[in-house]
Amino acid sequence: MDIATTLLNVANITKIDLSYQPMGGNIPPQIGDLSALEYLDLYSCDLSGELPPPLGNLSHLLFLHLSSNCIHGPIPSSFGQLTNLESLYLDDNQLDGYIPRGIENMKKLGYLSIRDNNFTAITFLCFCVL
């Protein structure tokens, strides 16, 4: 059993930082079961595959860093459920398609980095602070 699989069995974990760990493979959909998770950093882990829609179940997530991997496909519409997210880093991957409209639900998002991907079109996103 690898360390990533072991972490998926820790029910109340709030922070996972495996940046720069060459794990490879896909992000397991079971990560969406970590309901207390607030911080997920998988920067430069040689990950591939698509973003699993269950990531959108992480309602307490504040920080998500998935940059510098080989993740492809679209951003799942379930990301619109990440309403507490403050920072989202998806740059330097192979993501494509459109930015889902649900991202406008991320009212707390202060930092978004999606550069160096293959998006079909970038929808203008406006996050206003009132």
Backbone bond lengths (Angstrom), bond angles and torsions (degrees), N, CA, C in turn:
res aa  C-N    CA-C-N  psi(-1)  N-CA   C-N-CA  omega(-1)  CA-C   N-CA-C  phi
1 M - - - 1.442 - - 1.527 108.32 -
2 D 1.358 117.28 129.59 1.459 120.01 179.80 1.526 111.15 -86.23
3 I 1.318 115.26 169.61 1.458 119.85 -175.31 1.530 111.91 -63.53
4 A 1.330 118.18 -36.71 1.460 120.81 179.86 1.524 110.68 -62.87
5 T 1.312 117.54 -43.43 1.463 121.32 178.24 1.515 110.56 -64.57
6 T 1.313 117.55 -39.13 1.459 121.99 177.96 1.524 110.67 -61.18
7 L 1.338 117.36 -43.31 1.465 121.18 -179.46 1.523 112.28 -62.48
8 L 1.310 117.13 -30.24 1.466 120.52 -179.80 1.523 111.98 -67.66
9 N 1.316 117.50 -13.90 1.458 121.21 179.24 1.527 112.99 -97.46
10 V 1.326 118.07 3.78 1.462 122.08 178.11 1.522 107.29 -97.02
11 A 1.321 116.30 99.55 1.466 122.24 -169.18 1.521 114.33 -60.76
12 N 1.312 119.55 -39.45 1.457 121.48 -173.25 1.524 114.01 -103.09
13 I 1.306 117.68 20.43 1.463 120.76 -179.36 1.534 109.40 -65.61
14 T 1.341 116.63 137.45 1.463 120.96 -179.09 1.533 112.79 -111.73
15 K 1.339 117.70 -18.65 1.458 120.17 -177.19 1.521 110.50 -139.22
16 I 1.328 115.64 131.16 1.469 122.24 173.09 1.526 106.80 -129.39
17 D 1.312 116.30 119.59 1.460 122.14 175.53 1.521 107.55 -128.31
18 L 1.321 115.11 102.23 1.462 121.71 177.93 1.525 110.14 -116.80
19 S 1.330 116.94 24.40 1.461 120.84 -177.66 1.525 110.61 -56.91
20 Y 1.316 114.03 144.49 1.475 123.72 179.47 1.528 113.58 64.77
21 Q 1.307 118.51 16.42 1.468 121.89 175.58 1.530 107.71 -99.36
22 P 1.314 119.64 112.86 1.466 121.90 -175.61 1.536 112.33 -73.50
23 M 1.321 115.78 73.04 1.469 120.74 -177.29 1.518 112.29 -76.93
24 G 1.328 117.14 -39.08 1.453 121.02 -174.95 1.512 111.23 69.04
25 G 1.313 116.41 178.37 1.456 121.73 179.34 1.520 112.60 79.86
26 N 1.319 114.53 -166.93 1.452 122.06 -177.34 1.521 111.29 -99.27
27 I 1.330 116.05 161.76 1.460 120.59 170.59 1.524 105.94 -75.71
28 P 1.317 118.94 120.25 1.465 119.69 -176.25 1.536 111.34 -68.61
29 P 1.328 118.14 135.99 1.460 120.55 179.75 1.529 113.02 -61.11
30 Q 1.326 117.60 -22.66 1.464 121.65 179.49 1.520 112.40 -63.73
31 I 1.324 117.62 -13.86 1.460 120.10 178.69 1.531 110.23 -61.93
32 G 1.315 116.67 -25.46 1.459 121.32 177.38 1.514 113.61 -67.18
33 D 1.328 117.31 -10.18 1.472 121.97 178.19 1.527 112.52 -85.75
34 L 1.326 117.80 -7.95 1.468 121.35 -177.79 1.534 108.67 -83.76
35 S 1.300 116.17 75.89 1.466 122.60 -169.02 1.525 114.39 -63.15
36 A 1.329 119.73 -21.56 1.465 122.14 -179.63 1.534 112.46 -92.24
37 L 1.322 118.08 -4.05 1.463 122.07 -173.86 1.530 111.18 -62.55
38 E 1.342 115.66 128.00 1.462 122.87 179.12 1.523 112.41 -113.90
39 Y 1.325 117.11 -23.99 1.462 121.99 -171.93 1.527 108.16 -138.92
40 L 1.334 116.83 121.88 1.456 121.47 177.89 1.519 108.70 -133.41
41 D 1.332 116.40 114.48 1.457 122.20 179.97 1.525 108.88 -122.78
42 L 1.326 114.72 108.12 1.464 121.80 177.38 1.526 109.28 -121.92
43 Y 1.325 115.73 40.21 1.454 122.29 -179.65 1.531 110.50 -65.77
44 S 1.321 115.99 130.80 1.454 122.79 173.15 1.537 113.09 53.23
45 C 1.322 115.15 55.66 1.481 121.63 -179.50 1.525 112.60 -111.28
46 D 1.326 117.49 11.80 1.472 122.24 -178.42 1.535 111.95 59.76
47 L 1.321 116.74 33.69 1.460 120.93 179.35 1.522 110.10 -79.31
48 S 1.319 115.66 149.97 1.456 121.53 177.93 1.525 108.17 -135.94
49 G 1.305 116.54 -170.39 1.458 120.23 -179.26 1.519 111.27 81.52
50 E 1.322 115.43 -171.54 1.459 121.33 -178.71 1.520 111.00 -96.95
51 L 1.317 115.81 161.44 1.463 121.16 174.23 1.523 108.37 -69.36
52 P 1.316 118.74 124.15 1.465 119.73 -178.43 1.536 110.81 -73.63
53 P 1.341 118.01 129.55 1.460 120.86 178.75 1.533 114.55 -53.09
54 P 1.358 120.69 -31.57 1.463 119.67 178.33 1.531 114.93 -60.73
55 L 1.345 118.70 -12.87 1.465 119.70 173.46 1.532 110.09 -57.23
56 G 1.313 116.39 -29.08 1.459 121.24 179.00 1.518 113.78 -67.59
57 N 1.324 117.49 -11.69 1.468 121.66 178.37 1.525 112.52 -79.66
58 L 1.322 118.27 -9.54 1.461 122.36 -174.32 1.531 109.87 -81.30
59 S 1.301 116.22 74.27 1.469 122.20 -171.65 1.520 114.07 -66.59
60 H 1.322 119.00 -18.20 1.472 121.91 178.65 1.531 112.72 -96.52
61 L 1.326 116.62 -0.94 1.461 121.00 -175.30 1.528 110.91 -64.49
62 L 1.339 115.53 128.61 1.465 123.02 178.49 1.528 111.72 -107.47
63 F 1.335 116.53 -31.52 1.463 122.55 -172.17 1.523 109.13 -135.95
64 L 1.331 116.93 126.09 1.456 121.98 177.95 1.522 108.60 -134.74
65 H 1.351 116.62 116.48 1.454 122.56 -178.39 1.528 108.82 -124.27
66 L 1.326 115.61 109.00 1.463 121.69 -179.77 1.522 111.63 -124.47
67 S 1.322 117.61 20.70 1.462 122.28 -176.53 1.525 112.33 -67.96
68 S 1.340 114.09 160.00 1.469 123.72 173.46 1.520 112.84 58.08
69 N 1.319 114.56 49.42 1.457 122.27 172.71 1.521 107.26 -125.86
70 C 1.306 118.28 -163.55 1.467 122.80 176.16 1.528 109.84 -120.93
71 I 1.312 115.91 39.33 1.461 121.30 -178.71 1.524 108.26 -75.24
72 H 1.329 116.13 133.80 1.467 120.30 -177.55 1.530 110.08 -127.85
73 G 1.323 114.76 176.28 1.456 120.75 -179.52 1.521 111.07 88.75
74 P 1.336 116.02 -173.74 1.465 119.90 -176.82 1.527 112.91 -83.09
75 I 1.321 115.33 164.06 1.459 120.96 168.67 1.531 105.55 -76.97
76 P 1.321 118.78 123.29 1.475 119.94 -178.16 1.535 111.77 -61.98
77 S 1.315 116.64 144.26 1.462 120.81 177.83 1.525 111.11 -61.71
78 S 1.332 117.67 -22.81 1.466 121.31 179.43 1.529 111.90 -62.99
79 F 1.341 118.54 -16.77 1.466 120.67 177.48 1.528 111.06 -61.72
80 G 1.321 117.23 -21.52 1.455 120.96 176.69 1.518 113.39 -64.48
81 Q 1.330 116.69 -14.44 1.461 121.74 178.30 1.528 112.25 -84.74
82 L 1.312 117.84 -6.10 1.462 122.11 -178.66 1.533 109.31 -84.34
83 T 1.303 116.42 61.53 1.463 121.98 -171.21 1.527 113.87 -72.38
84 N 1.317 119.30 -13.70 1.467 122.03 177.18 1.524 112.89 -95.91
85 L 1.328 116.43 -3.92 1.459 120.78 -176.15 1.527 111.35 -62.41
86 E 1.335 115.70 131.39 1.465 122.40 179.61 1.527 111.73 -106.89
87 S 1.334 117.91 -30.58 1.469 122.35 -178.95 1.519 109.34 -137.58
88 L 1.346 115.70 130.88 1.452 121.72 179.44 1.526 108.97 -134.08
89 Y 1.311 116.01 116.15 1.465 123.33 179.78 1.527 108.69 -116.47
90 L 1.322 116.53 112.05 1.462 121.85 177.73 1.527 111.55 -124.84
91 D 1.323 117.46 10.30 1.458 121.15 -173.47 1.527 112.75 -67.65
92 D 1.330 113.69 161.11 1.462 122.61 176.04 1.524 112.29 58.32
93 N 1.331 114.86 52.50 1.458 123.35 173.32 1.519 107.58 -130.43
94 Q 1.308 117.51 -157.36 1.458 122.23 177.41 1.528 110.00 -126.70
95 L 1.324 116.22 34.60 1.460 120.74 -179.61 1.524 109.96 -66.19
96 D 1.329 116.02 147.92 1.460 119.96 -178.75 1.520 110.37 -141.77
97 G 1.307 116.10 -173.11 1.454 120.69 -178.36 1.520 110.72 81.37
98 Y 1.319 114.99 -154.08 1.458 121.83 -177.65 1.520 111.25 -105.31
99 I 1.311 116.44 156.83 1.460 121.23 172.27 1.527 105.71 -73.86
100 P 1.327 119.14 123.67 1.474 119.26 -177.19 1.529 111.52 -65.77
101 R 1.325 115.82 140.60 1.460 121.41 -178.88 1.526 111.45 -60.85
102 G 1.310 119.09 -26.06 1.455 122.19 -179.04 1.517 113.55 -60.99
103 I 1.330 117.22 -17.63 1.466 120.12 179.63 1.533 110.31 -60.91
104 E 1.309 117.23 -24.95 1.465 119.59 178.52 1.534 112.04 -65.24
105 N 1.335 117.66 -12.78 1.471 121.86 175.61 1.521 112.63 -77.37
106 M 1.319 116.81 -10.27 1.468 121.55 -178.76 1.521 109.53 -82.61
107 K 1.295 117.23 71.81 1.470 122.86 -174.29 1.526 112.87 -67.38
108 K 1.334 118.35 -21.25 1.474 121.50 -178.96 1.525 112.65 -93.48
109 L 1.332 116.39 -2.41 1.459 120.60 -176.21 1.523 110.16 -66.15
110 G 1.315 115.81 117.25 1.455 121.66 179.06 1.513 112.55 -105.36
111 Y 1.352 117.21 -20.12 1.456 120.48 -179.18 1.525 109.49 -140.68
112 L 1.328 115.06 126.10 1.458 122.27 178.50 1.516 107.76 -133.07
113 S 1.328 117.15 123.61 1.457 121.81 177.13 1.523 108.87 -127.11
114 I 1.334 115.72 114.42 1.470 120.60 -178.06 1.528 111.59 -129.99
115 R 1.313 117.15 17.26 1.468 121.23 -176.78 1.530 111.23 -66.33
116 D 1.320 115.41 164.04 1.466 123.17 176.33 1.522 112.38 56.56
117 N 1.324 115.41 53.33 1.457 124.04 172.53 1.521 107.11 -131.12
118 N 1.309 117.54 -168.74 1.465 122.19 -176.80 1.525 111.66 -122.16
119 F 1.319 117.33 42.41 1.453 119.93 -177.37 1.525 111.18 -64.44
120 T 1.343 115.25 143.25 1.460 121.84 178.79 1.517 109.97 -66.20
121 A 1.302 115.35 -46.15 1.464 121.00 179.19 1.515 107.32 -152.92
122 I 1.286 115.74 146.17 1.456 120.52 176.78 1.522 106.90 -102.16
123 T 1.306 115.31 119.11 1.450 120.67 175.67 1.523 107.10 -80.38
124 F 1.311 116.67 136.32 1.456 119.82 179.21 1.515 108.71 -65.07
125 L 1.309 115.99 123.53 1.445 121.54 -179.99 1.519 109.23 -108.28
126 C 1.293 116.38 133.40 1.458 120.53 178.81 1.512 108.90 -127.08
127 F 1.312 116.04 119.58 1.454 121.69 176.40 1.519 107.16 -113.39
128 C 1.290 115.42 112.24 1.453 120.94 -175.33 1.519 110.25 -103.14
129 V 1.305 115.64 140.25 1.461 121.80 175.60 1.510 107.01 -101.54
130 L 1.303 116.58 122.69 1.461 120.53 -179.84 1.508 110.25 -102.42
